[in-house]
Amino acid sequence: MTIYRKWYCTCTGEPVELTCNEFLEDEPVELVCELCGATPSSDPRRTLIFRELDDWED
Ligand SMILES: [Zn+2]
């Protein structure tokens, strides 16, 4: 079982799931809000929230 975080941005007033920004193979995959550009490591407006989910299939 793996616990992982699902990230959301609330910049629109509603939680919007972050998408993977994955265009460089050598770079770590980072989640980014397509609307405001916030990421878990750069969240100046503190709009990001996350939920911890259990993956029972692992
Ligand atoms: Zn946003």
N, CA, C, O and the ligand as a Tripos MOL2 file, in Angstrom:
@<TRIPOS>MOLECULE
protein
  233   231    59     0     0
PROTEIN
NO_CHARGES

@<TRIPOS>ATOM
      1 N           0.8460   -1.1920    0.0000 N.3       1 MET1
      2 CA          0.0000    0.0000    0.0000 C.3       1 MET1
      3 C           0.8800    1.2390    0.0000 C.2       1 MET1
      4 O           1.8750    1.3100    0.7210 O.2       1 MET1
      5 N           0.5120    2.1890   -0.7950 N.am      2 THR2
      6 CA          1.2550    3.4410   -0.8830 C.3       2 THR2
      7 C           0.3150    4.5940   -0.5470 C.2       2 THR2
      8 O          -0.8250    4.6450   -1.0100 O.2       2 THR2
      9 N           0.8120    5.5010    0.2560 N.am      3 ILE3
     10 CA          0.0530    6.7260    0.4960 C.3       3 ILE3
     11 C           0.6650    7.8210   -0.3550 C.2       3 ILE3
     12 O           1.8670    8.0770   -0.2790 O.2       3 ILE3
     13 N          -0.1370    8.4500   -1.1440 N.am      4 TYR4
     14 CA          0.3860    9.5220   -1.9810 C.3       4 TYR4
     15 C          -0.5100   10.7340   -1.8870 C.2       4 TYR4
     16 O          -1.6690   10.6560   -1.4780 O.2       4 TYR4
     17 N           0.0570   11.8470   -2.2760 N.am      5 ARG5
     18 CA         -0.6750   13.1030   -2.1750 C.3       5 ARG5
     19 C          -1.2270   13.5090   -3.5240 C.2       5 ARG5
     20 O          -0.5520   13.4250   -4.5500 O.2       5 ARG5
     21 N          -2.4530   13.9440   -3.4980 N.am      6 LYS6
     22 CA         -3.0880   14.5100   -4.6700 C.3       6 LYS6
     23 C          -3.2090   16.0060   -4.4050 C.2       6 LYS6
     24 O          -3.7790   16.4250   -3.3980 O.2       6 LYS6
     25 N          -2.6690   16.7970   -5.3130 N.am      7 TRP7
     26 CA         -2.6080   18.2400   -5.0910 C.3       7 TRP7
     27 C          -3.7050   18.9580   -5.8570 C.2       7 TRP7
     28 O          -4.0820   18.5760   -6.9650 O.2       7 TRP7
     29 N          -4.1960   20.0000   -5.2300 N.am      8 TYR8
     30 CA         -5.2280   20.8380   -5.8490 C.3       8 TYR8
     31 C          -4.8420   22.2980   -5.6510 C.2       8 TYR8
     32 O          -4.1730   22.6530   -4.6810 O.2       8 TYR8
     33 N          -5.2740   23.1310   -6.5850 N.am      9 CYS9
     34 CA         -5.1100   24.5720   -6.4410 C.3       9 CYS9
     35 C          -6.4940   25.1970   -6.3180 C.2       9 CYS9
     36 O          -7.4280   24.8250   -7.0270 O.2       9 CYS9
     37 N          -6.6020   26.1380   -5.4180 N.am     10 THR10
     38 CA         -7.9020   26.7670   -5.1570 C.3      10 THR10
     39 C          -7.9530   28.2090   -5.6810 C.2      10 THR10
     40 O          -8.7540   29.0180   -5.2140 O.2      10 THR10
     41 N          -7.0870   28.5170   -6.6580 N.am     11 CYS11
     42 CA         -7.0090   29.8970   -7.1470 C.3      11 CYS11
     43 C          -8.3000   30.3550   -7.8170 C.2      11 CYS11
     44 O          -8.5550   31.5570   -7.8860 O.2      11 CYS11
     45 N          -9.1120   29.4400   -8.3080 N.am     12 THR12
     46 CA        -10.3710   29.8250   -8.9360 C.3      12 THR12
     47 C         -11.5190   29.8320   -7.9370 C.2      12 THR12
     48 O         -12.6510   30.1630   -8.2910 O.2      12 THR12
     49 N         -11.2340   29.4690   -6.6930 N.am     13 GLY13
     50 CA        -12.2820   29.3430   -5.6980 C.3      13 GLY13
     51 C         -12.7670   27.9150   -5.5560 C.2      13 GLY13
     52 O         -13.4740   27.5810   -4.6050 O.2      13 GLY13
     53 N         -12.3880   27.0800   -6.4960 N.am     14 GLU14
     54 CA        -12.7370   25.6630   -6.4550 C.3      14 GLU14
     55 C         -11.4460   24.8690   -6.5600 C.2      14 GLU14
     56 O         -10.5340   25.2830   -7.2760 O.2      14 GLU14
     57 N         -11.3440   23.7500   -5.8730 N.am     15 PRO15
     58 CA        -10.1290   22.9440   -5.9980 C.3      15 PRO15
     59 C          -9.9930   22.3640   -7.4010 C.2      15 PRO15
     60 O         -10.8800   21.6560   -7.8770 O.2      15 PRO15
     61 N          -8.8920   22.6630   -8.0510 N.am     16 VAL16
     62 CA         -8.5970   22.1360   -9.3770 C.3      16 VAL16
     63 C          -7.3620   21.2470   -9.2530 C.2      16 VAL16
     64 O          -6.3290   21.6760   -8.7380 O.2      16 VAL16
     65 N          -7.4730   20.0170   -9.7230 N.am     17 GLU17
     66 CA         -6.3590   19.0940   -9.5770 C.3      17 GLU17
     67 C          -5.1650   19.5560  -10.4010 C.2      17 GLU17
     68 O          -5.3080   19.9520  -11.5580 O.2      17 GLU17
     69 N          -3.9900   19.5000   -9.7920 N.am     18 LEU18
     70 CA         -2.7850   19.8950  -10.5200 C.3      18 LEU18
     71 C          -2.4050   18.8260  -11.5390 C.2      18 LEU18
     72 O          -2.6670   17.6380  -11.3490 O.2      18 LEU18
     73 N          -1.7870   19.2750  -12.6140 N.am     19 THR19
     74 CA         -1.3710   18.3630  -13.6670 C.3      19 THR19
     75 C           0.1500   18.2220  -13.6550 C.2      19 THR19
     76 O           0.8670   19.0950  -13.1660 O.2      19 THR19
     77 N           0.6120   17.1290  -14.1910 N.am     20 CYS20
     78 CA          2.0500   16.8940  -14.2650 C.3      20 CYS20
     79 C           2.6710   17.7420  -15.3710 C.2      20 CYS20
     80 O           2.1940   17.7800  -16.5050 O.2      20 CYS20
     81 N           3.7410   18.4120  -14.9980 N.am     21 ASN21
     82 CA          4.4880   19.2000  -15.9610 C.3      21 ASN21
     83 C           5.7230   18.3800  -16.3270 C.2      21 ASN21
     84 O           6.7450   18.4440  -15.6440 O.2      21 ASN21
     85 N           5.6220   17.6260  -17.3850 N.am     22 GLU22
     86 CA          6.5720   16.5380  -17.6240 C.3      22 GLU22
     87 C           7.1170   16.6180  -19.0470 C.2      22 GLU22
     88 O           6.6920   15.8720  -19.9290 O.2      22 GLU22
     89 N           8.0560   17.5260  -19.2550 N.am     23 PHE23
     90 CA          8.5870   17.6370  -20.6100 C.3      23 PHE23
     91 C          10.0910   17.4310  -20.6730 C.2      23 PHE23
     92 O          10.6600   17.3690  -21.7630 O.2      23 PHE23
     93 N          10.7450   17.3230  -19.5180 N.am     24 LEU24
     94 CA         12.1760   17.0330  -19.5260 C.3      24 LEU24
     95 C          12.4090   15.7090  -18.8010 C.2      24 LEU24
     96 O          12.0670   15.5680  -17.6270 O.2      24 LEU24
     97 N          12.9780   14.7700  -19.4880 N.am     25 GLU25
     98 CA         13.1270   13.4440  -18.8940 C.3      25 GLU25
     99 C          14.0440   13.4330  -17.6800 C.2      25 GLU25
    100 O          13.8570   12.6410  -16.7560 O.2      25 GLU25
    101 N          15.0300   14.3130  -17.6900 N.am     26 ASP26
    102 CA         16.0000   14.2930  -16.5980 C.3      26 ASP26
    103 C          15.5360   15.0800  -15.3790 C.2      26 ASP26
    104 O          16.1290   14.9860  -14.3040 O.2      26 ASP26
    105 N          14.4870   15.8440  -15.5530 N.am     27 GLU27
    106 CA         14.0140   16.6610  -14.4440 C.3      27 GLU27
    107 C          12.9880   15.8940  -13.6280 C.2      27 GLU27
    108 O          12.2310   15.0920  -14.1750 O.2      27 GLU27
    109 N          12.9590   16.1320  -12.3320 N.am     28 PRO28
    110 CA         11.8870   15.5200  -11.5530 C.3      28 PRO28
    111 C          10.5350   16.0670  -11.9850 C.2      28 PRO28
    112 O          10.3970   17.2480  -12.3040 O.2      28 PRO28
    113 N           9.5650   15.2070  -11.9880 N.am     29 VAL29
    114 CA          8.2250   15.6240  -12.4000 C.3      29 VAL29
    115 C           7.6580   16.5480  -11.3380 C.2      29 VAL29
    116 O           7.6640   16.2190  -10.1520 O.2      29 VAL29
    117 N           7.1800   17.6730  -11.7530 N.am     30 GLU30
    118 CA          6.5730   18.5980  -10.8100 C.3      30 GLU30
    119 C           5.1360   18.8750  -11.2270 C.2      30 GLU30
    120 O           4.8080   18.9860  -12.4090 O.2      30 GLU30
    121 N           4.3040   18.9810  -10.2150 N.am     31 LEU31
    122 CA          2.9150   19.3330  -10.4710 C.3      31 LEU31
    123 C           2.8010   20.8470  -10.5500 C.2      31 LEU31
    124 O           3.4590   21.5650   -9.7980 O.2      31 LEU31
    125 N           1.9780   21.3230  -11.4480 N.am     32 VAL32
    126 CA          1.8160   22.7580  -11.6120 C.3      32 VAL32
    127 C           0.3590   23.0710  -11.9140 C.2      32 VAL32
    128 O          -0.3260   22.3110  -12.5990 O.2      32 VAL32
    129 N          -0.1040   24.2010  -11.3930 N.am     33 CYS33
    130 CA         -1.4410   24.6680  -11.7170 C.3      33 CYS33
    131 C          -1.4030   25.3490  -13.0790 C.2      33 CYS33
    132 O          -0.6540   26.3050  -13.2800 O.2      33 CYS33
    133 N          -2.2030   24.8600  -14.0020 N.am     34 GLU34
    134 CA         -2.2050   25.4330  -15.3540 C.3      34 GLU34
    135 C          -2.7510   26.8560  -15.3600 C.2      34 GLU34
    136 O          -2.4860   27.6180  -16.2900 O.2      34 GLU34
    137 N          -3.4990   27.2110  -14.3470 N.am     35 LEU35
    138 CA         -4.1660   28.5060  -14.3270 C.3      35 LEU35
    139 C          -3.2930   29.6080  -13.7490 C.2      35 LEU35
    140 O          -3.2520   30.7100  -14.2950 O.2      35 LEU35
    141 N          -2.5980   29.3330  -12.6580 N.am     36 CYS36
    142 CA         -1.8180   30.3910  -12.0050 C.3      36 CYS36
    143 C          -0.3380   30.0500  -11.9090 C.2      36 CYS36
    144 O           0.4550   30.9040  -11.5140 O.2      36 CYS36
    145 N           0.0550   28.8380  -12.2550 N.am     37 GLY37
    146 CA          1.4650   28.4730  -12.2630 C.3      37 GLY37
    147 C           2.0280   28.0690  -10.9140 C.2      37 GLY37
    148 O           3.2300   27.8330  -10.7960 O.2      37 GLY37
    149 N           1.1900   27.9860   -9.9010 N.am     38 ALA38
    150 CA          1.6680   27.5900   -8.5840 C.3      38 ALA38
    151 C           2.0890   26.1180   -8.5800 C.2      38 ALA38
    152 O           1.4760   25.2830   -9.2450 O.2      38 ALA38
    153 N           3.1330   25.8220   -7.8290 N.am     39 THR39
    154 CA          3.5910   24.4470   -7.6560 C.3      39 THR39
    155 C           3.7420   24.1830   -6.1620 C.2      39 THR39
    156 O           3.7950   25.1240   -5.3710 O.2      39 THR39
    157 N           3.8110   22.9140   -5.7710 N.am     40 PRO40
    158 CA          3.9820   22.6160   -4.3450 C.3      40 PRO40
    159 C           5.2210   23.2690   -3.7400 C.2      40 PRO40
    160 O           5.2430   23.5520   -2.5420 O.2      40 PRO40
    161 N           6.2530   23.5110   -4.5500 N.am     41 SER41
    162 CA          7.4700   24.1420   -4.0160 C.3      41 SER41
    163 C           7.4630   25.6560   -4.1990 C.2      41 SER41
    164 O           8.3200   26.3510   -3.6520 O.2      41 SER41
    165 N           6.5060   26.1680   -4.9610 N.am     42 SER42
    166 CA          6.4180   27.6110   -5.1730 C.3      42 SER42
    167 C           4.9530   28.0140   -5.1490 C.2      42 SER42
    168 O           4.2650   27.9910   -6.1700 O.2      42 SER42
    169 N           4.4980   28.3790   -3.9740 N.am     43 ASP43
    170 CA          3.0760   28.6320   -3.7750 C.3      43 ASP43
    171 C           2.9160   29.9500   -3.0210 C.2      43 ASP43
    172 O           2.4770   29.9600   -1.8710 O.2      43 ASP43
    173 N           3.2740   31.0620   -3.6690 N.am     44 PRO44
    174 CA          3.3110   32.3510   -2.9570 C.3      44 PRO44
    175 C           1.9650   32.7870   -2.4080 C.2      44 PRO44
    176 O           1.8970   33.4770   -1.3910 O.2      44 PRO44
    177 N           0.9040   32.3890   -3.0740 N.am     45 ARG45
    178 CA         -0.4250   32.8220   -2.6090 C.3      45 ARG45
    179 C          -1.1010   31.7930   -1.7210 C.2      45 ARG45
    180 O          -2.2340   31.9800   -1.2790 O.2      45 ARG45
    181 N          -0.3840   30.6990   -1.4670 N.am     46 ARG46
    182 CA         -0.9070   29.6500   -0.5850 C.3      46 ARG46
    183 C          -2.2780   29.1640   -1.0340 C.2      46 ARG46
    184 O          -3.2160   29.0660   -0.2430 O.2      46 ARG46
    185 N          -2.3680   28.8670   -2.3020 N.am     47 THR47
    186 CA         -3.6250   28.3700   -2.8470 C.3      47 THR47
    187 C          -3.6420   26.8570   -2.9660 C.2      47 THR47
    188 O          -4.6770   26.2650   -3.2720 O.2      47 THR47
    189 N          -2.4870   26.2230   -2.7220 N.am     48 LEU48
    190 CA         -2.4210   24.7800   -2.9210 C.3      48 LEU48
    191 C          -2.8660   24.0190   -1.6830 C.2      48 LEU48
    192 O          -2.5440   24.3880   -0.5530 O.2      48 LEU48
    193 N          -3.6050   22.9620   -1.9200 N.am     49 ILE49
    194 CA         -3.9960   22.0400   -0.8570 C.3      49 ILE49
    195 C          -3.7150   20.6300   -1.3620 C.2      49 ILE49
    196 O          -3.5700   20.4130   -2.5650 O.2      49 ILE49
    197 N          -3.6390   19.6830   -0.4500 N.am     50 PHE50
    198 CA         -3.4760   18.3050   -0.9020 C.3      50 PHE50
    199 C          -4.3060   17.3820   -0.0360 C.2      50 PHE50
    200 O          -4.6640   17.7040    1.0970 O.2      50 PHE50
    201 N          -4.5970   16.2330   -0.5980 N.am     51 ARG51
    202 CA         -5.2740   15.1750    0.1320 C.3      51 ARG51
    203 C          -4.4010   13.9490    0.0630 C.2      51 ARG51
    204 O          -3.8080   13.6590   -0.9760 O.2      51 ARG51
    205 N          -4.3170   13.2270    1.1600 N.am     52 GLU52
    206 CA         -3.5270   12.0070    1.1630 C.3      52 GLU52
    207 C          -4.4480   10.8340    0.8720 C.2      52 GLU52
    208 O          -5.4770   10.6470    1.5230 O.2      52 GLU52
    209 N          -4.0510   10.0480   -0.1250 N.am     53 LEU53
    210 CA         -4.8620    8.9350   -0.5660 C.3      53 LEU53
    211 C          -4.0990    7.6320   -0.3590 C.2      53 LEU53
    212 O          -2.8760    7.5860   -0.4850 O.2      53 LEU53
    213 N          -4.8230    6.6000   -0.0470 N.am     54 ASP54
    214 CA         -4.2370    5.2600    0.0620 C.3      54 ASP54
    215 C          -4.4480    4.5310   -1.2390 C.2      54 ASP54
    216 O          -5.5580    4.4650   -1.7670 O.2      54 ASP54
    217 N          -3.3600    3.9850   -1.7470 N.am     55 ASP55
    218 CA         -3.4570    3.1750   -2.9560 C.3      55 ASP55
    219 C          -3.4310    1.7100   -2.5400 C.2      55 ASP55
    220 O          -2.3680    1.1520   -2.2640 O.2      55 ASP55
    221 N          -4.5770    1.1090   -2.4970 N.am     56 TRP56
    222 CA         -4.6780   -0.2600   -2.0070 C.3      56 TRP56
    223 C          -4.2200   -1.2810   -3.0490 C.2      56 TRP56
    224 O          -4.0690   -2.4620   -2.7360 O.2      56 TRP56
    225 N          -4.0030   -0.8430   -4.2480 N.am     57 GLU57
    226 CA         -3.6250   -1.7970   -5.2940 C.3      57 GLU57
    227 C          -2.1410   -2.1090   -5.2820 C.2      57 GLU57
    228 O          -1.6820   -3.0080   -5.9870 O.2      57 GLU57
    229 N          -1.3920   -1.3660   -4.4810 N.am     58 ASP58
    230 CA          0.0420   -1.5790   -4.4570 C.3      58 ASP58
    231 C           0.3840   -2.8460   -3.6810 C.2      58 ASP58
    232 O           1.5580   -3.1930   -3.5530 O.2      58 ASP58
    233 ZN         -3.8880   27.9500   -9.4400 Zn       59 ZN59
@<TRIPOS>BOND
     1     1     2 1
     2     2     3 1
     3     3     4 2
     4     3     5 am
     5     5     6 1
     6     6     7 1
     7     7     8 2
     8     7     9 am
     9     9    10 1
    10    10    11 1
    11    11    12 2
    12    11    13 am
    13    13    14 1
    14    14    15 1
    15    15    16 2
    16    15    17 am
    17    17    18 1
    18    18    19 1
    19    19    20 2
    20    19    21 am
    21    21    22 1
    22    22    23 1
    23    23    24 2
    24    23    25 am
    25    25    26 1
    26    26    27 1
    27    27    28 2
    28    27    29 am
    29    29    30 1
    30    30    31 1
    31    31    32 2
    32    31    33 am
    33    33    34 1
    34    34    35 1
    35    35    36 2
    36    35    37 am
    37    37    38 1
    38    38    39 1
    39    39    40 2
    40    39    41 am
    41    41    42 1
    42    42    43 1
    43    43    44 2
    44    43    45 am
    45    45    46 1
    46    46    47 1
    47    47    48 2
    48    47    49 am
    49    49    50 1
    50    50    51 1
    51    51    52 2
    52    51    53 am
    53    53    54 1
    54    54    55 1
    55    55    56 2
    56    55    57 am
    57    57    58 1
    58    58    59 1
    59    59    60 2
    60    59    61 am
    61    61    62 1
    62    62    63 1
    63    63    64 2
    64    63    65 am
    65    65    66 1
    66    66    67 1
    67    67    68 2
    68    67    69 am
    69    69    70 1
    70    70    71 1
    71    71    72 2
    72    71    73 am
    73    73    74 1
    74    74    75 1
    75    75    76 2
    76    75    77 am
    77    77    78 1
    78    78    79 1
    79    79    80 2
    80    79    81 am
    81    81    82 1
    82    82    83 1
    83    83    84 2
    84    83    85 am
    85    85    86 1
    86    86    87 1
    87    87    88 2
    88    87    89 am
    89    89    90 1
    90    90    91 1
    91    91    92 2
    92    91    93 am
    93    93    94 1
    94    94    95 1
    95    95    96 2
    96    95    97 am
    97    97    98 1
    98    98    99 1
    99    99   100 2
   100    99   101 am
   101   101   102 1
   102   102   103 1
   103   103   104 2
   104   103   105 am
   105   105   106 1
   106   106   107 1
   107   107   108 2
   108   107   109 am
   109   109   110 1
   110   110   111 1
   111   111   112 2
   112   111   113 am
   113   113   114 1
   114   114   115 1
   115   115   116 2
   116   115   117 am
   117   117   118 1
   118   118   119 1
   119   119   120 2
   120   119   121 am
   121   121   122 1
   122   122   123 1
   123   123   124 2
   124   123   125 am
   125   125   126 1
   126   126   127 1
   127   127   128 2
   128   127   129 am
   129   129   130 1
   130   130   131 1
   131   131   132 2
   132   131   133 am
   133   133   134 1
   134   134   135 1
   135   135   136 2
   136   135   137 am
   137   137   138 1
   138   138   139 1
   139   139   140 2
   140   139   141 am
   141   141   142 1
   142   142   143 1
   143   143   144 2
   144   143   145 am
   145   145   146 1
   146   146   147 1
   147   147   148 2
   148   147   149 am
   149   149   150 1
   150   150   151 1
   151   151   152 2
   152   151   153 am
   153   153   154 1
   154   154   155 1
   155   155   156 2
   156   155   157 am
   157   157   158 1
   158   158   159 1
   159   159   160 2
   160   159   161 am
   161   161   162 1
   162   162   163 1
   163   163   164 2
   164   163   165 am
   165   165   166 1
   166   166   167 1
   167   167   168 2
   168   167   169 am
   169   169   170 1
   170   170   171 1
   171   171   172 2
   172   171   173 am
   173   173   174 1
   174   174   175 1
   175   175   176 2
   176   175   177 am
   177   177   178 1
   178   178   179 1
   179   179   180 2
   180   179   181 am
   181   181   182 1
   182   182   183 1
   183   183   184 2
   184   183   185 am
   185   185   186 1
   186   186   187 1
   187   187   188 2
   188   187   189 am
   189   189   190 1
   190   190   191 1
   191   191   192 2
   192   191   193 am
   193   193   194 1
   194   194   195 1
   195   195   196 2
   196   195   197 am
   197   197   198 1
   198   198   199 1
   199   199   200 2
   200   199   201 am
   201   201   202 1
   202   202   203 1
   203   203   204 2
   204   203   205 am
   205   205   206 1
   206   206   207 1
   207   207   208 2
   208   207   209 am
   209   209   210 1
   210   210   211 1
   211   211   212 2
   212   211   213 am
   213   213   214 1
   214   214   215 1
   215   215   216 2
   216   215   217 am
   217   217   218 1
   218   218   219 1
   219   219   220 2
   220   219   221 am
   221   221   222 1
   222   222   223 1
   223   223   224 2
   224   223   225 am
   225   225   226 1
   226   226   227 1
   227   227   228 2
   228   227   229 am
   229   229   230 1
   230   230   231 1
   231   231   232 2
@<TRIPOS>SUBSTRUCTURE
     1 MET1         2 RESIDUE 1 A MET
     2 THR2         6 RESIDUE 1 A THR
     3 ILE3        10 RESIDUE 1 A ILE
     4 TYR4        14 RESIDUE 1 A TYR
     5 ARG5        18 RESIDUE 1 A ARG
     6 LYS6        22 RESIDUE 1 A LYS
     7 TRP7        26 RESIDUE 1 A TRP
     8 TYR8        30 RESIDUE 1 A TYR
     9 CYS9        34 RESIDUE 1 A CYS
    10 THR10       38 RESIDUE 1 A THR
    11 CYS11       42 RESIDUE 1 A CYS
    12 THR12       46 RESIDUE 1 A THR
    13 GLY13       50 RESIDUE 1 A GLY
    14 GLU14       54 RESIDUE 1 A GLU
    15 PRO15       58 RESIDUE 1 A PRO
    16 VAL16       62 RESIDUE 1 A VAL
    17 GLU17       66 RESIDUE 1 A GLU
    18 LEU18       70 RESIDUE 1 A LEU
    19 THR19       74 RESIDUE 1 A THR
    20 CYS20       78 RESIDUE 1 A CYS
    21 ASN21       82 RESIDUE 1 A ASN
    22 GLU22       86 RESIDUE 1 A GLU
    23 PHE23       90 RESIDUE 1 A PHE
    24 LEU24       94 RESIDUE 1 A LEU
    25 GLU25       98 RESIDUE 1 A GLU
    26 ASP26      102 RESIDUE 1 A ASP
    27 GLU27      106 RESIDUE 1 A GLU
    28 PRO28      110 RESIDUE 1 A PRO
    29 VAL29      114 RESIDUE 1 A VAL
    30 GLU30      118 RESIDUE 1 A GLU
    31 LEU31      122 RESIDUE 1 A LEU
    32 VAL32      126 RESIDUE 1 A VAL
    33 CYS33      130 RESIDUE 1 A CYS
    34 GLU34      134 RESIDUE 1 A GLU
    35 LEU35      138 RESIDUE 1 A LEU
    36 CYS36      142 RESIDUE 1 A CYS
    37 GLY37      146 RESIDUE 1 A GLY
    38 ALA38      150 RESIDUE 1 A ALA
    39 THR39      154 RESIDUE 1 A THR
    40 PRO40      158 RESIDUE 1 A PRO
    41 SER41      162 RESIDUE 1 A SER
    42 SER42      166 RESIDUE 1 A SER
    43 ASP43      170 RESIDUE 1 A ASP
    44 PRO44      174 RESIDUE 1 A PRO
    45 ARG45      178 RESIDUE 1 A ARG
    46 ARG46      182 RESIDUE 1 A ARG
    47 THR47      186 RESIDUE 1 A THR
    48 LEU48      190 RESIDUE 1 A LEU
    49 ILE49      194 RESIDUE 1 A ILE
    50 PHE50      198 RESIDUE 1 A PHE
    51 ARG51      202 RESIDUE 1 A ARG
    52 GLU52      206 RESIDUE 1 A GLU
    53 LEU53      210 RESIDUE 1 A LEU
    54 ASP54      214 RESIDUE 1 A ASP
    55 ASP55      218 RESIDUE 1 A ASP
    56 TRP56      222 RESIDUE 1 A TRP
    57 GLU57      226 RESIDUE 1 A GLU
    58 ASP58      230 RESIDUE 1 A ASP
    59 ZN59       233 GROUP 0 **** ****
